[in-house]
Each structure stands twice: as structure tokens, then as C-alpha cells.
């Protein structure tokens, strides 16, 4: 294997990571819009924290409780968060 082969393989691995990240984020967008706290819970790490634009910080459990109660309702299209990721996980 040459250095070029190594660089090409690293680039492909990086592209795979980007695709996986976009797919995960798109799944989070869909779950937020649907108000599906169970799906969100499966997608987020155990130590996840959410920092709102107001500066309020919530643990994963606190945020999911708000999603379940309806207190945290998402707009019908959260595409403003990361437009290309929400539009298609296959870019």
C-alpha cells in the first residue's frame, strides 16, 4: 500500500463518518418533529446535554421528559438547524 492509498482510504473513512453523522442528525430531526422521545433516547449518548439558545442546560433525561410532556415541541421542520442534514441523510 502506498501513501496515496493510505490517504485515499483515510478520505473514504472520513466520508463514511460524515455520512453517518448526517444520517444520525437527520434521524434526530425526524424524532424531534414527531415528538418521539423514545427514538431520541436511543440516538443520544447517555451523557448527552442540551444547551438551549437561552443558555439553559438540560440533561438527556430532563430534555426527554420535556419532549414526552409536550413542553418541548419542535417546529414542523427543524431544517434551520442543519439544512442539508435534515433534508437528506444521503448527501
C-alpha positions in Angstrom: 0.0 0.0 0.0 1.3 3.4 -0.9 1.0 6.7 0.9 -1.6 7.7 -1.7 -3.6 4.6 -0.9 -3.4 5.4 2.8 -4.6 9.0 2.1 -7.4 7.7 -0.2 -8.5 5.2 2.5 -8.5 7.9 5.2 -10.6 10.2 3.0 -13.1 7.4 2.4 -13.3 6.7 6.1 -13.8 10.3 6.8 -16.6 10.5 4.3 -18.2 7.5 5.9 -18.1 9.3 9.3 -19.6 12.4 7.8 -22.4 10.3 6.2 -23.0 8.5 9.5 -23.2 11.8 11.4 -25.6 13.3 8.9 -27.8 10.3 9.0 -27.8 10.3 12.8 -28.7 14.0 12.8 -31.5 13.5 10.2 -32.9 10.8 12.4 -32.8 13.2 15.4 -34.6 15.8 13.4 -37.3 13.4 12.4 -37.7 12.2 16.0 -37.9 15.8 17.3 -40.6 16.8 14.8 -42.5 13.6 15.6 -42.1 14.2 19.4 -40.7 10.7 19.6 -38.7 10.8 22.9 -38.0 7.1 22.8 -36.3 7.3 19.4 -34.4 10.4 20.6 -33.3 8.5 23.7 -31.9 5.7 21.6 -30.0 8.2 19.4 -28.4 10.3 22.1 -25.4 9.3 24.2 -26.0 8.6 27.9 -24.0 11.7 28.9 -25.8 14.0 26.4 -26.7 17.5 27.5 -28.6 20.1 25.5 -27.8 23.8 25.8 -30.7 25.9 24.6 -30.1 29.2 22.8 -31.2 30.9 26.0 -28.2 29.2 27.8 -30.4 26.8 29.8 -28.7 23.4 30.1 -30.7 20.2 30.4 -29.6 16.6 30.9 -30.7 13.9 28.4 -33.3 12.8 30.9 -34.7 16.3 31.6 -34.9 17.1 27.9 -36.6 13.8 27.0 -39.1 14.4 29.8 -40.0 17.7 28.3 -40.4 16.1 24.9 -42.7 13.5 26.4 -44.8 16.0 28.2 -45.1 18.2 25.1 -43.4 21.1 26.8 -40.6 20.9 24.3 -42.3 21.0 20.9 -40.2 21.2 17.8 -41.2 23.3 14.8 -42.7 21.2 12.0 -39.3 21.5 10.1 -36.1 21.8 12.1 -34.2 22.2 8.9 -32.8 25.5 10.1 -30.6 23.6 12.5 -28.6 22.0 9.7 -30.5 22.3 6.5 -28.6 19.7 4.4 -28.6 17.1 7.0 -32.3 17.3 7.7 -33.1 17.4 4.0 -31.4 14.2 3.2 -29.1 11.8 5.1 -27.7 10.6 1.8 -25.8 13.6 0.5 
